């Protein structure tokens, strides 16, 4: 009986819609149809993104939340300080991966130099490191990050090789030189050219523009950087 009630209710709703549409001008009907299609498509794509996020978390053995339940925006990291009130952390995944306590998330923000309606979005991987480091940001020049977004002091090496491809900013120039020894510089150049790195305290943040989401690759890059931190840094700045 309940099933028949639903059927009759649906038929009545369709009939009412038909009567209302018949009373409306054609251009209004077209506008309503376009709005309905747009809303439906948006919900469909949002649902697909949610399902994809769940699949990613399951494949990596991680848990997932749409919100920033860890207060990641409050961490002392340069990237996460950008954007002021026009920034957000979303789609957080966390858990143990290769014996490390990792967190993956999306970070969105709008710079003062971005046009209204525009902004930047990064895929981020946060992993612990066995050192207690002063802040150092290593970001590809191809990011075209506005100077106002980088509050650390820039290094001014010759514009060639590694230095020609990356902006390096830090509060401790001597530490940055100790960290960025030749082996690590070569490895960074050989890795994907759209990944940035930031060390601060006992944290390493790797981030890349959200063009194609590949969380496994981002975790591989983050752990690869962590393994290549020079022994001299670990000795002078033990974690």
Residue pairs with C-beta under 8 A, 6 or more apart in sequence:
21 29
21 32
24 32
50 66
53 64
53 66
53 91
53 93
54 64
56 64
56 93
56 213
56 215
57 63
57 64
57 93
59 216
60 93
60 95
60 97
60 104
60 215
60 216
60 219
61 95
61 96
61 97
62 93
62 94
62 95
62 97
62 102
62 104
63 93
63 94
63 95
64 91
64 92
64 93
64 94
65 92
66 90
66 91
66 92
67 90
67 92
68 88
68 89
68 90
68 92
68 105
69 92
70 92
70 94
70 103
72 80
72 89
72 92
72 103
72 105
72 126
73 80
73 87
73 88
73 89
74 80
75 126
75 203
76 135
76 200
76 201
77 198
77 200
77 203
77 205
78 135
78 137
78 150
78 151
78 152
78 169
78 198
78 200
79 107
79 122
79 124
79 137
79 196
79 198
79 205
79 207
80 87
80 89
80 107
81 151
82 109
82 111
82 149
83 108
83 109
83 110
83 111
83 119
86 109
86 110
86 119
87 107
87 108
87 109
87 110
88 107
88 108
88 109
89 105
89 106
89 107
90 105
90 106
90 107
90 108
91 105
91 106
92 103
92 104
92 105
93 103
93 104
93 105
93 215
94 101
94 102
94 103
94 104
95 101
95 102
96 102
97 219
98 219
98 223
100 127
100 128
100 223
101 127
101 128
102 125
102 126
102 127
102 219
102 222
103 125
103 126
104 123
104 124
104 125
104 126
104 215
104 218
104 219
105 124
105 126
106 121
106 122
106 123
106 124
106 210
107 121
107 122
107 124
107 207
108 119
108 120
108 121
108 122
109 119
109 120
110 118
110 119
110 120
111 119
111 120
111 146
111 148
111 149
112 146
112 148
113 146
113 148
114 120
120 209
121 209
121 210
122 207
122 208
122 209
122 210
123 207
123 208
123 209
123 210
123 213
123 214
123 215
123 218
124 205
124 206
124 207
124 218
125 205
125 206
125 207
125 215
125 218
125 219
125 221
125 222
126 203
126 204
126 205
126 222
127 203
127 204
127 206
127 219
127 222
127 223
127 226
128 202
128 203
128 204
128 239
129 199
129 202
129 203
129 204
129 226
129 229
129 239
130 202
130 226
130 229
130 234
130 238
130 239
131 199
131 202
131 229
131 233
131 234
131 237
131 238
131 239
132 201
132 202
132 237
132 238
132 239
133 175
133 179
133 199
133 200
133 201
133 202
133 233
133 237
134 170
134 171
134 172
134 175
134 200
135 152
135 170
135 171
135 172
135 198
135 199
135 200
136 152
136 168
136 169
136 170
136 172
136 175
136 176
136 179
136 180
136 198
136 199
136 200
137 150
137 152
137 167
137 168
137 169
137 170
137 196
137 197
137 198
138 166
138 167
138 168
138 180
138 188
138 196
138 197
138 198
139 145
139 150
139 166
139 167
139 169
139 196
139 197
140 165
140 166
140 167
140 193
140 194
140 195
140 196
141 164
141 165
141 166
141 167
142 193
142 194
143 196
143 209
145 167
150 167
150 169
152 169
152 170
152 171
153 169
153 170
153 171
153 173
154 167
154 168
154 169
155 163
155 168
155 169
155 170
155 173
155 176
157 163
157 168
158 164
161 185
161 189
162 180
162 185
162 188
162 189
165 189
165 193
166 188
168 176
168 180
170 176
175 233
175 237
178 230
178 232
178 233
178 236
179 199
179 229
179 230
179 233
181 230
181 232
183 228
183 230
184 225
184 228
184 229
184 230
187 224
187 225
187 228
188 197
188 225
191 221
191 224
192 208
192 217
192 221
194 208
194 209
194 211
195 206
195 207
195 208
195 218
195 221
196 206
196 207
196 208
197 204
197 205
197 206
197 225
198 204
198 205
198 206
198 207
199 205
202 239
204 222
204 225
204 226
206 218
206 221
206 222
206 225
208 218
